Amino acid sequence: MVMKNIYRDAEHPFAQYVRILGKGKSGSRSLTFDEAKTAFGMILRGEVLDAQLGAFLMLLRVKEESPDELAAFVSATREWLKAPALAVDLDWSSYAGKRKHYPWFLLAALVLAENGLRIFMHGASGHTVNRLYTEDVLSVLGKPICETWQQVETELNTCHFAYLPLEAYCPPLGNIIHLRNVMGLRSPVHTLSRLINPLNARCSLQAIFHPAYRESHQLAAQQLGYPNTMVIKGEGGEFERNPDGRCLVKGIRNGELYDLEWPMMFEERHIAEESFELNDFLAVWRGEKSHQYGEAAVIGTLALALIGLQKANTPEEAFATATIWWKKRKATQKVKSGEQLDMFGGVL
């Protein structure tokens, strides 16, 4: 059924923004900061038609978002959120899911929390098939998926770690991110969500999959006034150090831009997991099994975070501290040893 066109005699207010992006090779351009912020505010308030939203997102996908556009989209989102004032050390975005390796970054986050650092993680799940998402694994690690900011506050105060899904704290973006399987492509929401930092953490961690996005994330974070940020090409698109390759950090430290490259941790690459057996993942966390790649990924990710938090001044110092913290981890779980888990964290 075709929707009746109620804008036959007058142009829809949002049409101008679609036109700016889609006016052909010579006529189109990027949106200014103010244009992008106004346009995205309309999207968040539900003031655009479905056809306009789809066209807007896909035109941006083809063009690729500029740092100004990214910063404007995030600025509009942060104003819409009206998030509470909660003290957080580290904002950790988790939107990609894992396909080849376990989510070792989660263990790094929990080790940081055990050492008194307040970690707020946010993400989304299920928008791309055949991936293992953070929300699938948290229950195995004894961590709840929060539904409200009040729950986030409680978790931060009791165990220094809280996870809140995008659909819980920003339903409009939660709905859009799940258009991935409708459009067949990721949209700018996959990018901007990593930059939201809703609780104004003193350091934010962002990972990208395509290297070209590193600089646009870095520059957008600077425009948003984030004092400390780290952007990496993370394993699978998550903020996780891949120990088999060099790691280039595009960062912000006390408001100043910097680049820092970390060397490979191994000469030869490790093979990907044939399947995800969360009992094995949990056994590594408990110290019951060793995993060369996984433990290096945890320590490497911990070291990155320590530099971002200014808990270490050099990579060497960060690695030394990260190794000590990993070896001294408590690894307390709610799931009893010996229970069998399926790949999505449920007890069989």
Backbone hydrogen bonds, N-H to C=O, Kabsch-Sander energy under -0.5 kcal/mol:
donor,donor_aa,acceptor,acceptor_aa,energy
6,I,4,K,-1.1
8,R,5,N,-0.8
15,A,12,H,-1.6
17,Y,14,F,-1.3
18,V,14,F,-1.2
19,R,15,A,-2.4
20,I,16,Q,-1.9
21,L,17,Y,-1.3
22,G,18,V,-1.8
23,K,19,R,-0.6
27,G,23,K,-0.5
28,S,24,G,-2.3
29,R,20,I,-2.0
36,A,32,T,-2.8
37,K,33,F,-2.5
38,T,34,D,-2.3
39,A,35,E,-2.6
40,F,36,A,-2.5
41,G,37,K,-2.1
42,M,38,T,-1.8
43,I,39,A,-1.7
44,L,40,F,-2.5
45,R,41,G,-1.7
46,G,43,I,-1.5
47,E,42,M,-3.0
53,L,49,L,-2.4
54,G,50,D,-2.5
55,A,51,A,-2.2
56,F,52,Q,-2.8
57,L,53,L,-2.6
58,M,54,G,-2.2
59,L,55,A,-2.4
60,L,56,F,-1.9
61,R,57,L,-1.9
62,V,58,M,-2.2
63,K,59,L,-2.3
64,E,60,L,-3.2
70,L,66,S,-2.7
71,A,67,P,-2.7
72,A,68,D,-2.3
73,F,69,E,-2.8
74,V,70,L,-2.4
75,S,71,A,-2.5
76,A,72,A,-2.5
77,T,73,F,-2.0
78,R,74,V,-2.9
79,E,75,S,-1.8
80,W,76,A,-1.9
81,L,77,T,-2.3
82,K,78,R,-1.4
86,L,84,P,-1.0
89,D,118,R,-1.7
90,L,118,R,-2.2
91,D,203,C,-2.7
92,W,90,L,-0.6
92,W,120,F,-2.9
93,S,91,D,-0.5
93,S,205,L,-1.6
94,S,122,H,-2.7
98,K,132,L,-2.9
104,W,102,Y,-2.2
106,L,103,P,-1.5
107,L,103,P,-0.5
107,L,104,W,-0.8
108,A,104,W,-1.4
109,A,105,F,-2.3
110,L,106,L,-2.1
111,V,107,L,-2.1
112,L,108,A,-2.1
113,A,109,A,-2.1
114,E,110,L,-2.3
115,N,111,V,-1.1
116,G,113,A,-1.8
117,L,112,L,-2.0
119,I,117,L,-0.7
119,I,160,H,-3.1
120,F,90,L,-2.8
120,F,118,R,-0.5
121,M,119,I,-0.6
121,M,162,A,-3.1
122,H,92,W,-1.7
123,G,164,L,-0.9
124,A,94,S,-1.0
132,L,98,K,-3.2
133,Y,131,R,-0.6
136,D,133,Y,-1.3
137,V,133,Y,-0.7
137,V,134,T,-1.4
138,L,134,T,-1.8
140,V,137,V,-0.9
141,L,137,V,-1.2
141,L,138,L,-0.5
142,G,139,S,-1.3
143,K,138,L,-2.5
146,C,144,P,-0.7
146,C,163,Y,-2.2
152,V,148,T,-1.7
153,E,149,W,-2.5
154,T,150,Q,-2.1
155,E,151,Q,-2.6
156,L,152,V,-2.6
157,N,153,E,-2.1
158,T,154,T,-1.8
159,C,155,E,-3.0
160,H,155,E,-0.8
160,H,156,L,-0.8
161,F,155,E,-0.8
162,A,119,I,-2.0
164,L,121,M,-2.0
166,L,123,G,-3.2
168,A,165,P,-1.1
169,Y,165,P,-1.6
170,C,166,L,-2.9
173,L,170,C,-0.7
174,G,170,C,-2.1
175,N,171,P,-2.5
176,I,172,P,-1.8
177,I,173,L,-2.6
178,H,174,G,-0.9
179,L,176,I,-2.1
180,R,177,I,-1.1
181,N,178,H,-0.6
182,V,179,L,-1.0
183,M,179,L,-3.2
184,G,180,R,-1.8
190,H,187,S,-1.6
191,T,187,S,-0.6
191,T,188,P,-0.6
192,L,188,P,-3.0
193,S,189,V,-2.1
194,R,191,T,-0.9
195,L,192,L,-1.5
196,I,193,S,-1.0
200,N,197,N,-1.8
202,R,88,V,-1.4
203,C,89,D,-0.9
204,S,228,N,-1.9
205,L,91,D,-3.0
206,Q,230,M,-2.7
208,I,232,I,-2.5
213,Y,210,H,-2.2
214,R,211,P,-1.8
216,S,212,A,-0.6
217,H,213,Y,-2.2
218,Q,214,R,-2.2
219,L,215,E,-2.9
220,A,216,S,-2.1
221,A,217,H,-2.6
222,Q,218,Q,-1.9
223,Q,219,L,-2.2
224,L,220,A,-1.9
225,G,222,Q,-1.3
226,Y,221,A,-2.3
229,T,252,I,-1.8
230,M,204,S,-2.1
231,V,250,K,-1.4
232,I,206,Q,-1.8
234,G,208,I,-0.8
234,G,232,I,-1.3
235,E,240,E,-2.0
237,G,234,G,-1.9
238,E,235,E,-1.5
239,F,93,S,-0.5
240,E,238,E,-2.2
241,R,297,A,-0.5
245,G,242,N,-1.6
247,C,262,W,-2.6
248,L,246,R,-0.5
249,V,247,C,-0.6
249,V,260,L,-3.1
250,K,231,V,-2.5
250,K,248,L,-0.5
251,G,249,V,-0.7
251,G,258,Y,-2.8
252,I,229,T,-2.5
253,R,256,E,-2.8
255,G,227,P,-2.6
256,E,253,R,-1.9
258,Y,251,G,-2.1
260,L,249,V,-1.9
262,W,247,C,-3.2
265,M,243,P,-2.4
266,F,243,P,-1.2
273,E,100,K,-2.7
277,E,275,S,-0.7
278,L,276,F,-0.6
280,D,277,E,-1.3
281,F,277,E,-1.4
282,L,278,L,-2.6
283,A,279,N,-2.0
284,V,280,D,-1.8
285,W,281,F,-1.7
286,R,282,L,-2.1
287,G,283,A,-0.7
287,G,284,V,-0.8
288,E,283,A,-2.6
289,K,283,A,-1.3
295,E,291,H,-3.1
296,A,292,Q,-1.7
297,A,293,Y,-2.4
298,V,294,G,-2.3
299,I,295,E,-2.4
300,G,296,A,-2.8
301,T,297,A,-2.3
302,L,298,V,-2.8
303,A,299,I,-2.4
304,L,300,G,-1.9
305,A,301,T,-2.3
306,L,302,L,-2.4
307,I,303,A,-1.9
308,G,304,L,-2.4
309,L,305,A,-2.4
310,Q,307,I,-1.2
311,K,306,L,-3.0
312,A,306,L,-0.9
318,A,314,T,-2.5
319,F,315,P,-2.8
320,A,316,E,-2.0
321,T,317,E,-2.3
322,A,318,A,-2.8
323,T,319,F,-2.4
324,I,320,A,-1.8
325,W,321,T,-2.7
326,W,322,A,-2.4
327,K,323,T,-2.1
328,K,324,I,-1.6
329,R,326,W,-1.2
339,E,336,K,-1.7
342,D,346,G,-2.5
345,G,342,D,-1.9
348,L,340,Q,-2.9
